[in-house]
Each structure stands twice: as structure tokens, then as C-alpha cells.
Amino acid sequence: MASPVSSISSISSMSSSSSSEWYSSSSEEDVIMHNMIMNAAQVFMAAAEGSSQPLTRRAKYNRDQEAGHDKLVADYFADEPVYPAEIFRRRFRMSRRLFLRIAGDMAQSDPFFTLRNDARGQRGFSNLQKCTSAIRQLAYGYAPDALDEYIRMSERTARRCLYKFCQWVVKLYSKRYLRKPNANDVQKLYQAHEQRHGFPGMLGSIDCMHWQWQNCPVAWQGQYTRGDQGHPTIILEAVASQDLWIWHAFFGLPGSLNDLNIIYQSQIFDDVGWSTGEVTT
């Protein structure tokens, strides 16, 4: 394969031999463009000849993925882990049993979430490492390479783990967990709330939660800040039943709004299933 310098040299020689013909048959604009191309080619040739560094691929770091897996197992998944169950729940936002169930479903659904060797025969990342990277990014808002020293995973791989994890969560669990209540669900909710609270016709409890927006732009801070909070927030509106099942979620409104402003903008009462107002505040 010819080098860029030799290719440009051949182009230059061809252009020089036909320069007289070019000038005789071209307009003034074509002559100016021809000169610009020739000058750019000469600059590129001079830079390429003066550079002694060959073009190489991105550096490969020896991250030792196996050591990252062993550390993760010892900390959270061993028979006697370093961190107990309450620490696991706080850092992963779920129980260890639920995490292992999700990780197992991911491994059965997509070979990406299994332990494999790459094209050079080197060990890849385990199922636990990939799922932990994705969940930590979701739970804490970590940058993709924030856990590189711990999980030994590059930014590119961490981003891919997050994308595939979210993609398969929707595919696997949306029909059961990301749906609106049907007629059977509504009747069960009526009965449960009437027995527990003595309130007939109750579907669930609606409430709003403020999430701190640490990186809120300065120009938007007045819109997203309320006096009782003291810092910019984004509001999450949710409706949950007695078993903490979330039937409705509406996220992204400015923190300066109150409950009535949020209900006016939310679609919770626009749907047929909720249009009767059978939701308590």
C-alpha cells in the first residue's frame, strides 16, 4: 500500500505535467482552486516527511480484568462479603438477590453479558463487572470511566454496558413492570386500599420528590430553585400503591413548581384509567 507522501508526490507530478493544459482550458476560478490544492499538498508532504512517528493504534493498557472481577466478588458477592447487605442495597439501589436475578437474565438474553475472550485470546469482563458498571452509572450518575480503577473497565466499554443494559431492561421487563394498571389491577387496588385505609375507590398515593441538580446552568437556577430547598432541583411525580408498585412517574419539571402546578402539567388525569380522579394526594 502506497504511503501518503508517495501518493501525493505522484499527484503533484501528474498535476505539474498537465499544468499548461489546465491553465489553457480553465477559468480564473479553476486556476485559483488548482493553486490552493497544490499548496495544501506541498504543506502535507512537508509535514509527513518531517514526522518520524509512525501512525499507531490507541494504546492498550493491561487493566487485569480478572483482578477487577475477584475484587468485586470479594467485596459484594462472596459467601462472607466485605460489605453487608445494607451497604449493597445502598450502593446498588437494590438487594443482592434482585441484582443477581437481573444479571442472570442479561446473560441468558445477550452473549455480551457473558465472560468471553477477545480476538487476541485475552480474558474479557464478567457478567458481574458489566452489570455493576451499568447500575453504578444509573444509581450515582458516574462518568463512564469513574470505576476504571475498581472494575478495570475502559470508558468505551462502560458506555456500551450502560446502553445494552438499558436496552435489555426495557425488552425483558417492560410488559410486566413498565405498564399501566389494567381492569384486574384496579379492582385489586380498590380492595387492598379499602381494607387497609377504609377508603373506597382509592388507586394509590401521589407524591412529588425533589432531586438535586448539581450541574444546573447558572441561567436556569432561578427557575429550578425553590425557597424550601435552597438549591436547584428537578421534580419526580409518582403514584404508588400499598406494595410500593409505581403505577405512574413523571420526571423533569423545574423544582420551583408546587404540587398543583405539577398536576396541571402532568398527564396523569388525562388517561382514561385515571380520569375519574381516584387518586389521593
N, C-alpha and C positions, 0 to 999 in steps of 0.2 A: 504494500500500500504506500503510495507516494506521500511524502511529508508535505505540510502546508507551505513550507518555503519553496520546495521544488515545484509544487503546483502553481504557486503564484509566479515563480520565475518563468515557467512555460507560458503562462497567460501574458506576462509582460512582454516576452519576446514576440509572441504572436501579435500582440497589440501594436508593438513598435513596427513590425514589418508591414502592417496594414494601415499605418497611421496616415500615410499620404492619401490612400483611397478613402479613409474615413473622413478626412478633412474636406476632400473634394466633393463628397456626396452628402455631407451632413450640414445641418443648420448650425447657427451660432450656439443655440442651447445645447445641442448634442455635443459640440466641442467642449463646452464648459463641463458637462457631465462626464465626458471621457477623461478630462484632466483631473477631475475630482476622484474618479475611480483609480487612476494611475497613482495619484499622490497617496491615497489610502493604502494601496497595495505596497508601495515602497515603505511606508511607515510600518506596516505589519511585518514586512520582510526584515526590516532592521531590528524590530523588537524581537522577532523569533530567532534571528541569528545571534543576538546579544544575550539571549536567555540560555543558560546551561542546564536549567532544571527541567527534567522530563515531566510530561503530564502523567500524573498517577491518580489512582483511585483514593477515596476517602480512607483515612487511617482506620485500621481495625484494632480495637482495644481488647485486651484479654480480660474480660469482665468476670470470668469464672462463674457462669450461671449456676453451676451445681452448688457452689458455696452459698449463693443467694437463696437457693431452694432450701438447703439444710438449715440456714439461719431462720428462715420463715417458719419452717416446720417446728423447730425447737422453741420458737417464741410463742406460737399460737396453736399448733395442730398436733403436738406430741401427746403421749398419754399423760404426762405431767408437764404441761407447758410453763414457760416462764411467766406469762401473763394470764391471769384467771379469766373466767367467763365474763365478768362485768367489764373488764378492760377491753376484751374482744368486742363486746356489744357497743361500747362507746366509740371505739376506733373504726369499726366496720359498719356501724349503724344497723346491726342485725345480730342474731345469735349464730354461734358456730354451726349448729345443725342446719339452719337455713342457708348459710353460706356454702356448706358442703353440698347441699341439695342443688343449689343453683350451679355450682361449679361442675357437678356431675352431669347435669342436663346440658351444659355448654359442651362438655367433652363428647357427649353422645351425639350432639347435633352438628358439630363442626370440627373437623380434624385440626383446625388451627389451635384449639384449646387443649390439645394433647401434647405430650412430650415427644418431640421429633428431633432428628439430626438434620442440619442444614446440608447444602450441596457439597461442602468440604468435609462432611462427616463429623462436625463438631456438635456437641450437645446444645439443644435449644432450651427454651424456657418451659417450665412445668405448668400444669393446669392451675395450680395454686398461685404461682407468680403472676400469671396473666390476669386471673380474676381479681387478685389483690390489687394489682396496679389499676385496673379499671374502677374498682369500687372506691379506692382511696381518692382517685381523681374526682369521682362523683360526690363522695362524702365530705371532703375537705376543700375541694376546688384547687387541688395541687396542680402545679405545672407538670407537663408530661415527664420531664426528666428530674423531678424533685426527689424521687425514690431511687435514683440510679445507684447511689452508694449502698442502698439496703437490698433492693431486689436485683440489682445489676442489670437494669434494662435501659436501653437507649431511648431517646425521645421519640424516634420514629416508630419503634415497636410499641411503646406505651400508647401513642396515639392510635395505632391500629388496634390494640387491645380494647381501648375505650370504644372505638367505633363499632367493632364487631360485637362487643358485649352488649351495647345498647340495641344493636340491630336484632340480636337473638333474644333479648329480653322481651322485646315487642312481639316477635314471632311466636315465642313459646308461651307467654303469659297474658297476652292482651285479651284473648277471648274470655279468660276467667277473671282477671284482676283489673283490666282496664276497660270496663264496660259500665253501662248504666243499669239500674235495677229494673228487672222485668216484673210482670204481674205477681209471680210467685214470691219474689224477693220482697215486694211491697207488703204483701199480706203477712209475711213472717216478721217484718219490721214493725208493722202495726201491733201484732200480738206481743212481741217482746217488749216494746216500749209501754204498752198499756199495762202489762203485768208488773213491770219494774217501776214505772213512774205514775201509773194511774191516769195517763193522758192519752185518750183515744185519738187515732188519726195522726200519730206522730211518726215521721220517717227518720229523722235524725236531728243532730245538733249542728248548727252552722257557727263558725267562728273564724276570726282573722288572725294571722300571725305575722309579725314584722321580722324580716330577715335583713340583717345589717349589710349594707352595700359599701364595702371598704374602699373600692376604687371608683366611686361615683364621681363623674366630672364636676368640676367646680361650678360650671354654669347651671347644672341641674340640681345642686344640693338644696336650694331653697324649695324646689318642687317636691323633693323626696324626703324632706326632713319635717318632723312634727315635734312640737314642744315637749311632749312627754317622753320622747325617745332620745332627743339630743344628738342624733347622727342620722345620716341618710339610710333609709330602709326601703325594701320592696315588700309588698304585702302579698301573702298567700291566703286565699279564702278557701276553706274546705268544709265539707259536710261529712260527718262520720256517724256511724250507728253505734249501738251499745258495745259491739265487739271490736270497735276501732277500725272497722272496714270503711275506707274512704270512698264515698259514692260520687263526690264531686270535688274538683280542685280548679281554682282559677288564680293564676300567678302572674305577677308582673306589674301591678298597679303601684303608683307612687305612694310612698309612706305618709305623705301629708293628708291623705284622704281618711275619712271616718267610715264607720260601718254602713251608713246609709248611702254614701257616695259609691261605695264598692258594690252594693246590691244593685244600684241603678245601672252600673256598667256591666255587671255580671250577667251571664245568660242562664242563670240557674232557674229563674222563674219563666223563662221563655219556652222551655221544653214542655211537652205535653205531660210528661210524667211528674213534673214539679209545679205545673200551672195552678194547682188547687191551693197552693200556699201551705202545704202540710209539712213545713219545716219550721222548727222553733229556733228562735235566736236567743 
